[in-house]
Amino acid sequence: MAREELTRLTGNGNGTCGEDDCPNVYRTASGSIVVQGDVSGAFTLPQGEGLVEIPESVLREAVRALGW
């Protein structure tokens, strides 16, 4: 899936990661959520899964954007 196919819920592109503006939250066309952030090693995940860490403020911004 290309980034262009996702709806950005957070960030304005002026963040500390340049144009990638991480951390960030996106919504897919099917309604699922994709999170971009720093890789976390909090615990070992099953193969094929990933774990990222994002600030609470980014998650709150995404929730507001979704109207939840």
CHARMM internal coordinates of N, CA and C (Angstrom, degrees):
IC EDIT
DIST 1 N 1 CA 1.4457
DIST 1 CA 1 C 1.5270
ANGL 1 N 1 CA 1 C 108.20
DIST 1 C 2 N 1.2988
ANGL 1 CA 1 C 2 N 117.14
DIHE 1 N 1 CA 1 C 2 N 131.23
DIST 2 N 2 CA 1.4642
ANGL 1 C 2 N 2 CA 122.09
DIHE 1 CA 1 C 2 N 2 CA 179.27
DIST 2 CA 2 C 1.5283
ANGL 2 N 2 CA 2 C 110.24
DIHE 1 C 2 N 2 CA 2 C -86.13
DIST 2 C 3 N 1.3156
ANGL 2 CA 2 C 3 N 116.74
DIHE 2 N 2 CA 2 C 3 N 148.44
DIST 3 N 3 CA 1.4528
ANGL 2 C 3 N 3 CA 121.55
DIHE 2 CA 2 C 3 N 3 CA 178.95
DIST 3 CA 3 C 1.5245
ANGL 3 N 3 CA 3 C 111.33
DIHE 2 C 3 N 3 CA 3 C -55.79
DIST 3 C 4 N 1.3201
ANGL 3 CA 3 C 4 N 117.22
DIHE 3 N 3 CA 3 C 4 N -33.24
DIST 4 N 4 CA 1.4670
ANGL 3 C 4 N 4 CA 121.44
DIHE 3 CA 3 C 4 N 4 CA -178.77
DIST 4 CA 4 C 1.5262
ANGL 4 N 4 CA 4 C 112.05
DIHE 3 C 4 N 4 CA 4 C -64.19
DIST 4 C 5 N 1.3313
ANGL 4 CA 4 C 5 N 117.25
DIHE 4 N 4 CA 4 C 5 N -19.23
DIST 5 N 5 CA 1.4633
ANGL 4 C 5 N 5 CA 121.75
DIHE 4 CA 4 C 5 N 5 CA 179.40
DIST 5 CA 5 C 1.5255
ANGL 5 N 5 CA 5 C 112.32
DIHE 4 C 5 N 5 CA 5 C -84.34
DIST 5 C 6 N 1.3357
ANGL 5 CA 5 C 6 N 117.89
DIHE 5 N 5 CA 5 C 6 N -5.84
DIST 6 N 6 CA 1.4556
ANGL 5 C 6 N 6 CA 122.90
DIHE 5 CA 5 C 6 N 6 CA -177.01
DIST 6 CA 6 C 1.5228
ANGL 6 N 6 CA 6 C 110.97
DIHE 5 C 6 N 6 CA 6 C -101.11
DIST 6 C 7 N 1.3305
ANGL 6 CA 6 C 7 N 116.08
DIHE 6 N 6 CA 6 C 7 N 152.60
DIST 7 N 7 CA 1.4593
ANGL 6 C 7 N 7 CA 121.68
DIHE 6 CA 6 C 7 N 7 CA 173.70
DIST 7 CA 7 C 1.5144
ANGL 7 N 7 CA 7 C 108.14
DIHE 6 C 7 N 7 CA 7 C -97.94
DIST 7 C 8 N 1.3217
ANGL 7 CA 7 C 8 N 116.90
DIHE 7 N 7 CA 7 C 8 N 118.68
DIST 8 N 8 CA 1.4604
ANGL 7 C 8 N 8 CA 121.05
DIHE 7 CA 7 C 8 N 8 CA 179.71
DIST 8 CA 8 C 1.5194
ANGL 8 N 8 CA 8 C 108.76
DIHE 7 C 8 N 8 CA 8 C -75.25
DIST 8 C 9 N 1.3367
ANGL 8 CA 8 C 9 N 116.42
DIHE 8 N 8 CA 8 C 9 N 127.36
DIST 9 N 9 CA 1.4575
ANGL 8 C 9 N 9 CA 121.92
DIHE 8 CA 8 C 9 N 9 CA -179.91
DIST 9 CA 9 C 1.5174
ANGL 9 N 9 CA 9 C 112.41
DIHE 8 C 9 N 9 CA 9 C -99.95
DIST 9 C 10 N 1.3299
ANGL 9 CA 9 C 10 N 117.65
DIHE 9 N 9 CA 9 C 10 N -18.40
DIST 10 N 10 CA 1.4641
ANGL 9 C 10 N 10 CA 121.06
DIHE 9 CA 9 C 10 N 10 CA -175.89
DIST 10 CA 10 C 1.5200
ANGL 10 N 10 CA 10 C 110.02
DIHE 9 C 10 N 10 CA 10 C -135.90
DIST 10 C 11 N 1.3148
ANGL 10 CA 10 C 11 N 114.71
DIHE 10 N 10 CA 10 C 11 N 162.73
DIST 11 N 11 CA 1.4609
ANGL 10 C 11 N 11 CA 120.66
DIHE 10 CA 10 C 11 N 11 CA 174.31
DIST 11 CA 11 C 1.5117
ANGL 11 N 11 CA 11 C 113.41
DIHE 10 C 11 N 11 CA 11 C 76.45
DIST 11 C 12 N 1.3172
ANGL 11 CA 11 C 12 N 114.76
DIHE 11 N 11 CA 11 C 12 N 155.43
DIST 12 N 12 CA 1.4627
ANGL 11 C 12 N 12 CA 120.90
DIHE 11 CA 11 C 12 N 12 CA -179.71
DIST 12 CA 12 C 1.5172
ANGL 12 N 12 CA 12 C 112.45
DIHE 11 C 12 N 12 CA 12 C -121.21
DIST 12 C 13 N 1.3341
ANGL 12 CA 12 C 13 N 116.91
DIHE 12 N 12 CA 12 C 13 N 10.31
DIST 13 N 13 CA 1.4525
ANGL 12 C 13 N 13 CA 120.65
DIHE 12 CA 12 C 13 N 13 CA -179.85
DIST 13 CA 13 C 1.5114
ANGL 13 N 13 CA 13 C 114.36
DIHE 12 C 13 N 13 CA 13 C 84.83
DIST 13 C 14 N 1.3280
ANGL 13 CA 13 C 14 N 117.75
DIHE 13 N 13 CA 13 C 14 N 0.62
DIST 14 N 14 CA 1.4643
ANGL 13 C 14 N 14 CA 121.29
DIHE 13 CA 13 C 14 N 14 CA -179.18
DIST 14 CA 14 C 1.5248
ANGL 14 N 14 CA 14 C 112.64
DIHE 13 C 14 N 14 CA 14 C -108.28
DIST 14 C 15 N 1.3231
ANGL 14 CA 14 C 15 N 116.89
DIHE 14 N 14 CA 14 C 15 N 20.05
DIST 15 N 15 CA 1.4637
ANGL 14 C 15 N 15 CA 121.14
DIHE 14 CA 14 C 15 N 15 CA -176.71
DIST 15 CA 15 C 1.5143
ANGL 15 N 15 CA 15 C 113.42
DIHE 14 C 15 N 15 CA 15 C -76.26
DIST 15 C 16 N 1.3104
ANGL 15 CA 15 C 16 N 115.95
DIHE 15 N 15 CA 15 C 16 N -173.90
DIST 16 N 16 CA 1.4522
ANGL 15 C 16 N 16 CA 121.98
DIHE 15 CA 15 C 16 N 16 CA -175.15
DIST 16 CA 16 C 1.5193
ANGL 16 N 16 CA 16 C 113.14
DIHE 15 C 16 N 16 CA 16 C -73.86
DIST 16 C 17 N 1.3175
ANGL 16 CA 16 C 17 N 118.73
DIHE 16 N 16 CA 16 C 17 N -10.16
DIST 17 N 17 CA 1.4585
ANGL 16 C 17 N 17 CA 121.62
DIHE 16 CA 16 C 17 N 17 CA 179.06
DIST 17 CA 17 C 1.5276
ANGL 17 N 17 CA 17 C 111.63
DIHE 16 C 17 N 17 CA 17 C -100.01
DIST 17 C 18 N 1.3082
ANGL 17 CA 17 C 18 N 118.46
DIHE 17 N 17 CA 17 C 18 N 15.56
DIST 18 N 18 CA 1.4558
ANGL 17 C 18 N 18 CA 121.40
DIHE 17 CA 17 C 18 N 18 CA -179.52
DIST 18 CA 18 C 1.5124
ANGL 18 N 18 CA 18 C 111.28
DIHE 17 C 18 N 18 CA 18 C 71.70
DIST 18 C 19 N 1.3182
ANGL 18 CA 18 C 19 N 117.23
DIHE 18 N 18 CA 18 C 19 N -140.71
DIST 19 N 19 CA 1.4545
ANGL 18 C 19 N 19 CA 121.14
DIHE 18 CA 18 C 19 N 19 CA -176.42
DIST 19 CA 19 C 1.5281
ANGL 19 N 19 CA 19 C 112.93
DIHE 18 C 19 N 19 CA 19 C -65.73
DIST 19 C 20 N 1.3409
ANGL 19 CA 19 C 20 N 117.97
DIHE 19 N 19 CA 19 C 20 N -24.63
DIST 20 N 20 CA 1.4589
ANGL 19 C 20 N 20 CA 120.26
DIHE 19 CA 19 C 20 N 20 CA 178.40
DIST 20 CA 20 C 1.5169
ANGL 20 N 20 CA 20 C 111.91
DIHE 19 C 20 N 20 CA 20 C -75.05
DIST 20 C 21 N 1.3527
ANGL 20 CA 20 C 21 N 117.98
DIHE 20 N 20 CA 20 C 21 N -21.35
DIST 21 N 21 CA 1.4577
ANGL 20 C 21 N 21 CA 125.83
DIHE 20 CA 20 C 21 N 21 CA 171.45
DIST 21 CA 21 C 1.5233
ANGL 21 N 21 CA 21 C 113.86
DIHE 20 C 21 N 21 CA 21 C 46.45
DIST 21 C 22 N 1.3253
ANGL 21 CA 21 C 22 N 117.65
DIHE 21 N 21 CA 21 C 22 N 44.71
DIST 22 N 22 CA 1.4520
ANGL 21 C 22 N 22 CA 119.12
DIHE 21 CA 21 C 22 N 22 CA 178.09
DIST 22 CA 22 C 1.5313
ANGL 22 N 22 CA 22 C 110.19
DIHE 21 C 22 N 22 CA 22 C -79.45
DIST 22 C 23 N 1.3135
ANGL 22 CA 22 C 23 N 120.93
DIHE 22 N 22 CA 22 C 23 N 154.00
DIST 23 N 23 CA 1.4565
ANGL 22 C 23 N 23 CA 126.47
DIHE 22 CA 22 C 23 N 23 CA -5.27
DIST 23 CA 23 C 1.5256
ANGL 23 N 23 CA 23 C 110.74
DIHE 22 C 23 N 23 CA 23 C -73.85
DIST 23 C 24 N 1.3305
ANGL 23 CA 23 C 24 N 115.68
DIHE 23 N 23 CA 23 C 24 N 158.89
DIST 24 N 24 CA 1.4417
ANGL 23 C 24 N 24 CA 120.55
DIHE 23 CA 23 C 24 N 24 CA -176.56
DIST 24 CA 24 C 1.5204
ANGL 24 N 24 CA 24 C 110.02
DIHE 23 C 24 N 24 CA 24 C -155.53
DIST 24 C 25 N 1.3338
ANGL 24 CA 24 C 25 N 115.40
DIHE 24 N 24 CA 24 C 25 N 161.30
DIST 25 N 25 CA 1.4663
ANGL 24 C 25 N 25 CA 122.20
DIHE 24 CA 24 C 25 N 25 CA 177.58
DIST 25 CA 25 C 1.5203
ANGL 25 N 25 CA 25 C 107.56
DIHE 24 C 25 N 25 CA 25 C -127.24
DIST 25 C 26 N 1.3308
ANGL 25 CA 25 C 26 N 115.33
DIHE 25 N 25 CA 25 C 26 N 135.30
DIST 26 N 26 CA 1.4648
ANGL 25 C 26 N 26 CA 122.49
DIHE 25 CA 25 C 26 N 26 CA -179.25
DIST 26 CA 26 C 1.5256
ANGL 26 N 26 CA 26 C 109.45
DIHE 25 C 26 N 26 CA 26 C -126.79
DIST 26 C 27 N 1.3469
ANGL 26 CA 26 C 27 N 115.77
DIHE 26 N 26 CA 26 C 27 N 159.06
DIST 27 N 27 CA 1.4637
ANGL 26 C 27 N 27 CA 121.75
DIHE 26 CA 26 C 27 N 27 CA 173.42
DIST 27 CA 27 C 1.5186
ANGL 27 N 27 CA 27 C 108.60
DIHE 26 C 27 N 27 CA 27 C -119.31
DIST 27 C 28 N 1.3422
ANGL 27 CA 27 C 28 N 116.21
DIHE 27 N 27 CA 27 C 28 N 137.04
DIST 28 N 28 CA 1.4603
ANGL 27 C 28 N 28 CA 120.90
DIHE 27 CA 27 C 28 N 28 CA 179.18
DIST 28 CA 28 C 1.5252
ANGL 28 N 28 CA 28 C 110.01
DIHE 27 C 28 N 28 CA 28 C -87.01
DIST 28 C 29 N 1.3180
ANGL 28 CA 28 C 29 N 116.67
DIHE 28 N 28 CA 28 C 29 N 168.26
DIST 29 N 29 CA 1.4635
ANGL 28 C 29 N 29 CA 121.52
DIHE 28 CA 28 C 29 N 29 CA 178.36
DIST 29 CA 29 C 1.5240
ANGL 29 N 29 CA 29 C 111.48
DIHE 28 C 29 N 29 CA 29 C -61.35
DIST 29 C 30 N 1.3368
ANGL 29 CA 29 C 30 N 117.23
DIHE 29 N 29 CA 29 C 30 N -28.07
DIST 30 N 30 CA 1.4614
ANGL 29 C 30 N 30 CA 120.57
DIHE 29 CA 29 C 30 N 30 CA 179.12
DIST 30 CA 30 C 1.5262
ANGL 30 N 30 CA 30 C 112.89
DIHE 29 C 30 N 30 CA 30 C -85.14
DIST 30 C 31 N 1.3587
ANGL 30 CA 30 C 31 N 116.80
DIHE 30 N 30 CA 30 C 31 N -2.70
DIST 31 N 31 CA 1.4625
ANGL 30 C 31 N 31 CA 120.50
DIHE 30 CA 30 C 31 N 31 CA 177.01
DIST 31 CA 31 C 1.5153
ANGL 31 N 31 CA 31 C 115.47
DIHE 30 C 31 N 31 CA 31 C 96.37
DIST 31 C 32 N 1.3264
ANGL 31 CA 31 C 32 N 118.23
DIHE 31 N 31 CA 31 C 32 N -1.66
DIST 32 N 32 CA 1.4606
ANGL 31 C 32 N 32 CA 119.24
DIHE 31 CA 31 C 32 N 32 CA 177.55
DIST 32 CA 32 C 1.5260
ANGL 32 N 32 CA 32 C 110.05
DIHE 31 C 32 N 32 CA 32 C -80.54
DIST 32 C 33 N 1.3210
ANGL 32 CA 32 C 33 N 116.25
DIHE 32 N 32 CA 32 C 33 N 167.23
DIST 33 N 33 CA 1.4604
ANGL 32 C 33 N 33 CA 123.13
DIHE 32 CA 32 C 33 N 33 CA -174.76
DIST 33 CA 33 C 1.5283
ANGL 33 N 33 CA 33 C 109.75
DIHE 32 C 33 N 33 CA 33 C -109.83
DIST 33 C 34 N 1.3357
ANGL 33 CA 33 C 34 N 116.02
DIHE 33 N 33 CA 33 C 34 N 136.59
DIST 34 N 34 CA 1.4625
ANGL 33 C 34 N 34 CA 123.09
DIHE 33 CA 33 C 34 N 34 CA 174.52
DIST 34 CA 34 C 1.5220
ANGL 34 N 34 CA 34 C 107.10
DIHE 33 C 34 N 34 CA 34 C -117.89
DIST 34 C 35 N 1.3328
ANGL 34 CA 34 C 35 N 116.84
DIHE 34 N 34 CA 34 C 35 N 130.47
DIST 35 N 35 CA 1.4636
ANGL 34 C 35 N 35 CA 121.74
DIHE 34 CA 34 C 35 N 35 CA -177.63
DIST 35 CA 35 C 1.5189
ANGL 35 N 35 CA 35 C 109.64
DIHE 34 C 35 N 35 CA 35 C -115.24
DIST 35 C 36 N 1.3272
ANGL 35 CA 35 C 36 N 116.27
DIHE 35 N 35 CA 35 C 36 N 132.47
DIST 36 N 36 CA 1.4650
ANGL 35 C 36 N 36 CA 123.40
DIHE 35 CA 35 C 36 N 36 CA 175.76
DIST 36 CA 36 C 1.5152
ANGL 36 N 36 CA 36 C 107.26
DIHE 35 C 36 N 36 CA 36 C -110.70
DIST 36 C 37 N 1.3225
ANGL 36 CA 36 C 37 N 117.39
DIHE 36 N 36 CA 36 C 37 N 128.65
DIST 37 N 37 CA 1.4531
ANGL 36 C 37 N 37 CA 120.62
DIHE 36 CA 36 C 37 N 37 CA 179.49
DIST 37 CA 37 C 1.5072
ANGL 37 N 37 CA 37 C 111.10
DIHE 36 C 37 N 37 CA 37 C -168.74
DIST 37 C 38 N 1.3147
ANGL 37 CA 37 C 38 N 115.43
DIHE 37 N 37 CA 37 C 38 N -170.31
DIST 38 N 38 CA 1.4564
ANGL 37 C 38 N 38 CA 121.20
DIHE 37 CA 37 C 38 N 38 CA 178.45
DIST 38 CA 38 C 1.5259
ANGL 38 N 38 CA 38 C 109.39
DIHE 37 C 38 N 38 CA 38 C -73.63
DIST 38 C 39 N 1.3138
ANGL 38 CA 38 C 39 N 116.72
DIHE 38 N 38 CA 38 C 39 N 137.68
DIST 39 N 39 CA 1.4590
ANGL 38 C 39 N 39 CA 121.17
DIHE 38 CA 38 C 39 N 39 CA 177.67
DIST 39 CA 39 C 1.5248
ANGL 39 N 39 CA 39 C 108.82
DIHE 38 C 39 N 39 CA 39 C -64.02
DIST 39 C 40 N 1.3218
ANGL 39 CA 39 C 40 N 115.48
DIHE 39 N 39 CA 39 C 40 N 134.19
DIST 40 N 40 CA 1.4587
ANGL 39 C 40 N 40 CA 121.42
DIHE 39 CA 39 C 40 N 40 CA -179.26
DIST 40 CA 40 C 1.5228
ANGL 40 N 40 CA 40 C 109.94
DIHE 39 C 40 N 40 CA 40 C -112.04
DIST 40 C 41 N 1.2996
ANGL 40 CA 40 C 41 N 116.04
DIHE 40 N 40 CA 40 C 41 N 143.74
DIST 41 N 41 CA 1.4588
ANGL 40 C 41 N 41 CA 121.47
DIHE 40 CA 40 C 41 N 41 CA 176.01
DIST 41 CA 41 C 1.5161
ANGL 41 N 41 CA 41 C 110.79
DIHE 40 C 41 N 41 CA 41 C -112.59
DIST 41 C 42 N 1.3407
ANGL 41 CA 41 C 42 N 117.35
DIHE 41 N 41 CA 41 C 42 N 31.75
DIST 42 N 42 CA 1.4653
ANGL 41 C 42 N 42 CA 121.88
DIHE 41 CA 41 C 42 N 42 CA -175.09
DIST 42 CA 42 C 1.5249
ANGL 42 N 42 CA 42 C 112.65
DIHE 41 C 42 N 42 CA 42 C -58.64
DIST 42 C 43 N 1.3213
ANGL 42 CA 42 C 43 N 117.26
DIHE 42 N 42 CA 42 C 43 N -36.28
DIST 43 N 43 CA 1.4516
ANGL 42 C 43 N 43 CA 121.17
DIHE 42 CA 42 C 43 N 43 CA 176.25
DIST 43 CA 43 C 1.5210
ANGL 43 N 43 CA 43 C 108.68
DIHE 42 C 43 N 43 CA 43 C -159.13
DIST 43 C 44 N 1.3240
ANGL 43 CA 43 C 44 N 116.56
DIHE 43 N 43 CA 43 C 44 N 166.63
DIST 44 N 44 CA 1.4587
ANGL 43 C 44 N 44 CA 121.79
DIHE 43 CA 43 C 44 N 44 CA -177.92
DIST 44 CA 44 C 1.5229
ANGL 44 N 44 CA 44 C 109.52
DIHE 43 C 44 N 44 CA 44 C -83.15
DIST 44 C 45 N 1.3238
ANGL 44 CA 44 C 45 N 115.89
DIHE 44 N 44 CA 44 C 45 N 126.84
DIST 45 N 45 CA 1.4628
ANGL 44 C 45 N 45 CA 122.27
DIHE 44 CA 44 C 45 N 45 CA -178.62
DIST 45 CA 45 C 1.5193
ANGL 45 N 45 CA 45 C 111.59
DIHE 44 C 45 N 45 CA 45 C -97.02
DIST 45 C 46 N 1.3269
ANGL 45 CA 45 C 46 N 116.20
DIHE 45 N 45 CA 45 C 46 N 159.45
DIST 46 N 46 CA 1.4605
ANGL 45 C 46 N 46 CA 119.24
DIHE 45 CA 45 C 46 N 46 CA 172.44
DIST 46 CA 46 C 1.5298
ANGL 46 N 46 CA 46 C 110.07
DIHE 45 C 46 N 46 CA 46 C -64.15
DIST 46 C 47 N 1.3139
ANGL 46 CA 46 C 47 N 116.67
DIHE 46 N 46 CA 46 C 47 N 155.06
DIST 47 N 47 CA 1.4593
ANGL 46 C 47 N 47 CA 121.57
DIHE 46 CA 46 C 47 N 47 CA 179.51
DIST 47 CA 47 C 1.5276
ANGL 47 N 47 CA 47 C 110.19
DIHE 46 C 47 N 47 CA 47 C -56.31
DIST 47 C 48 N 1.3210
ANGL 47 CA 47 C 48 N 116.16
DIHE 47 N 47 CA 47 C 48 N 137.58
DIST 48 N 48 CA 1.4549
ANGL 47 C 48 N 48 CA 121.92
DIHE 47 CA 47 C 48 N 48 CA 178.00
DIST 48 CA 48 C 1.5149
ANGL 48 N 48 CA 48 C 114.52
DIHE 47 C 48 N 48 CA 48 C 90.35
DIST 48 C 49 N 1.3391
ANGL 48 CA 48 C 49 N 118.30
DIHE 48 N 48 CA 48 C 49 N -3.17
DIST 49 N 49 CA 1.4588
ANGL 48 C 49 N 49 CA 121.52
DIHE 48 CA 48 C 49 N 49 CA 178.10
DIST 49 CA 49 C 1.5193
ANGL 49 N 49 CA 49 C 109.90
DIHE 48 C 49 N 49 CA 49 C -110.22
DIST 49 C 50 N 1.3263
ANGL 49 CA 49 C 50 N 115.91
DIHE 49 N 49 CA 49 C 50 N 157.37
DIST 50 N 50 CA 1.4545
ANGL 49 C 50 N 50 CA 121.61
DIHE 49 CA 49 C 50 N 50 CA 178.95
DIST 50 CA 50 C 1.5146
ANGL 50 N 50 CA 50 C 110.49
DIHE 49 C 50 N 50 CA 50 C -130.71
DIST 50 C 51 N 1.3090
ANGL 50 CA 50 C 51 N 116.32
DIHE 50 N 50 CA 50 C 51 N 157.81
DIST 51 N 51 CA 1.4549
ANGL 50 C 51 N 51 CA 122.44
DIHE 50 CA 50 C 51 N 51 CA -179.02
DIST 51 CA 51 C 1.5213
ANGL 51 N 51 CA 51 C 107.78
DIHE 50 C 51 N 51 CA 51 C -129.87
DIST 51 C 52 N 1.3395
ANGL 51 CA 51 C 52 N 116.83
DIHE 51 N 51 CA 51 C 52 N 125.16
DIST 52 N 52 CA 1.4605
ANGL 51 C 52 N 52 CA 120.44
DIHE 51 CA 51 C 52 N 52 CA 177.62
DIST 52 CA 52 C 1.5164
ANGL 52 N 52 CA 52 C 109.97
DIHE 51 C 52 N 52 CA 52 C -126.12
DIST 52 C 53 N 1.3112
ANGL 52 CA 52 C 53 N 115.23
DIHE 52 N 52 CA 52 C 53 N 158.49
DIST 53 N 53 CA 1.4505
ANGL 52 C 53 N 53 CA 121.90
DIHE 52 CA 52 C 53 N 53 CA -179.31
DIST 53 CA 53 C 1.5220
ANGL 53 N 53 CA 53 C 108.56
DIHE 52 C 53 N 53 CA 53 C -119.46
DIST 53 C 54 N 1.3421
ANGL 53 CA 53 C 54 N 117.00
DIHE 53 N 53 CA 53 C 54 N 129.95
DIST 54 N 54 CA 1.4659
ANGL 53 C 54 N 54 CA 121.48
DIHE 53 CA 53 C 54 N 54 CA 178.34
DIST 54 CA 54 C 1.5244
ANGL 54 N 54 CA 54 C 108.74
DIHE 53 C 54 N 54 CA 54 C -131.41
DIST 54 C 55 N 1.3324
ANGL 54 CA 54 C 55 N 117.73
DIHE 54 N 54 CA 54 C 55 N 152.92
DIST 55 N 55 CA 1.4649
ANGL 54 C 55 N 55 CA 120.39
DIHE 54 CA 54 C 55 N 55 CA 177.08
DIST 55 CA 55 C 1.5340
ANGL 55 N 55 CA 55 C 110.93
DIHE 54 C 55 N 55 CA 55 C -67.52
DIST 55 C 56 N 1.3145
ANGL 55 CA 55 C 56 N 116.50
DIHE 55 N 55 CA 55 C 56 N 149.85
DIST 56 N 56 CA 1.4652
ANGL 55 C 56 N 56 CA 121.54
DIHE 55 CA 55 C 56 N 56 CA 177.62
DIST 56 CA 56 C 1.5236
ANGL 56 N 56 CA 56 C 111.56
DIHE 55 C 56 N 56 CA 56 C -55.85
DIST 56 C 57 N 1.3260
ANGL 56 CA 56 C 57 N 117.21
DIHE 56 N 56 CA 56 C 57 N -36.94
DIST 57 N 57 CA 1.4667
ANGL 56 C 57 N 57 CA 120.72
DIHE 56 CA 56 C 57 N 57 CA -178.30
DIST 57 CA 57 C 1.5304
ANGL 57 N 57 CA 57 C 112.03
DIHE 56 C 57 N 57 CA 57 C -60.83
DIST 57 C 58 N 1.3351
ANGL 57 CA 57 C 58 N 117.41
DIHE 57 N 57 CA 57 C 58 N -34.06
DIST 58 N 58 CA 1.4628
ANGL 57 C 58 N 58 CA 121.22
DIHE 57 CA 57 C 58 N 58 CA 178.82
DIST 58 CA 58 C 1.5265
ANGL 58 N 58 CA 58 C 109.84
DIHE 57 C 58 N 58 CA 58 C -69.25
DIST 58 C 59 N 1.3139
ANGL 58 CA 58 C 59 N 117.13
DIHE 58 N 58 CA 58 C 59 N -42.31
DIST 59 N 59 CA 1.4586
ANGL 58 C 59 N 59 CA 120.67
DIHE 58 CA 58 C 59 N 59 CA 178.24
DIST 59 CA 59 C 1.5298
ANGL 59 N 59 CA 59 C 110.90
DIHE 58 C 59 N 59 CA 59 C -64.80
DIST 59 C 60 N 1.3288
ANGL 59 CA 59 C 60 N 117.47
DIHE 59 N 59 CA 59 C 60 N -41.45
DIST 60 N 60 CA 1.4716
ANGL 59 C 60 N 60 CA 120.90
DIHE 59 CA 59 C 60 N 60 CA 177.59
DIST 60 CA 60 C 1.5354
ANGL 60 N 60 CA 60 C 110.92
DIHE 59 C 60 N 60 CA 60 C -61.56
DIST 60 C 61 N 1.3288
ANGL 60 CA 60 C 61 N 117.09
DIHE 60 N 60 CA 60 C 61 N -40.54
DIST 61 N 61 CA 1.4575
ANGL 60 C 61 N 61 CA 121.17
DIHE 60 CA 60 C 61 N 61 CA 178.30
DIST 61 CA 61 C 1.5300
ANGL 61 N 61 CA 61 C 110.69
DIHE 60 C 61 N 61 CA 61 C -62.32
DIST 61 C 62 N 1.3227
ANGL 61 CA 61 C 62 N 117.27
DIHE 61 N 61 CA 61 C 62 N -40.97
DIST 62 N 62 CA 1.4673
ANGL 61 C 62 N 62 CA 121.33
DIHE 61 CA 61 C 62 N 62 CA 178.85
DIST 62 CA 62 C 1.5236
ANGL 62 N 62 CA 62 C 110.83
DIHE 61 C 62 N 62 CA 62 C -65.32
DIST 62 C 63 N 1.3192
ANGL 62 CA 62 C 63 N 117.24
DIHE 62 N 62 CA 62 C 63 N -41.68
DIST 63 N 63 CA 1.4610
ANGL 62 C 63 N 63 CA 121.30
DIHE 62 CA 62 C 63 N 63 CA 179.33
DIST 63 CA 63 C 1.5323
ANGL 63 N 63 CA 63 C 110.33
DIHE 62 C 63 N 63 CA 63 C -62.90
DIST 63 C 64 N 1.3322
ANGL 63 CA 63 C 64 N 116.93
DIHE 63 N 63 CA 63 C 64 N -41.37
DIST 64 N 64 CA 1.4735
ANGL 63 C 64 N 64 CA 120.36
DIHE 63 CA 63 C 64 N 64 CA 176.89
DIST 64 CA 64 C 1.5284
ANGL 64 N 64 CA 64 C 110.70
DIHE 63 C 64 N 64 CA 64 C -63.44
DIST 64 C 65 N 1.3297
ANGL 64 CA 64 C 65 N 116.88
DIHE 64 N 64 CA 64 C 65 N -41.81
DIST 65 N 65 CA 1.4684
ANGL 64 C 65 N 65 CA 120.78
DIHE 64 CA 64 C 65 N 65 CA -179.27
DIST 65 CA 65 C 1.5234
ANGL 65 N 65 CA 65 C 111.44
DIHE 64 C 65 N 65 CA 65 C -62.86
DIST 65 C 66 N 1.3293
ANGL 65 CA 65 C 66 N 116.63
DIHE 65 N 65 CA 65 C 66 N -32.32
DIST 66 N 66 CA 1.4633
ANGL 65 C 66 N 66 CA 121.26
DIHE 65 CA 65 C 66 N 66 CA 179.76
DIST 66 CA 66 C 1.5345
ANGL 66 N 66 CA 66 C 111.94
DIHE 65 C 66 N 66 CA 66 C -83.78
DIST 66 C 67 N 1.3287
ANGL 66 CA 66 C 67 N 117.36
DIHE 66 N 66 CA 66 C 67 N -10.14
DIST 67 N 67 CA 1.4601
ANGL 66 C 67 N 67 CA 121.25
DIHE 66 CA 66 C 67 N 67 CA -179.37
DIST 67 CA 67 C 1.5174
ANGL 67 N 67 CA 67 C 113.64
DIHE 66 C 67 N 67 CA 67 C 73.85
DIST 67 C 68 N 1.3268
ANGL 67 CA 67 C 68 N 118.30
DIHE 67 N 67 CA 67 C 68 N 25.41
DIST 68 N 68 CA 1.4561
ANGL 67 C 68 N 68 CA 122.34
DIHE 67 CA 67 C 68 N 68 CA -178.70
DIST 68 CA 68 C 1.5070
ANGL 68 N 68 CA 68 C 111.11
DIHE 67 C 68 N 68 CA 68 C -83.06
END
COOR INIT
IC SEED 1 N 1 CA 1 C
IC BUILD
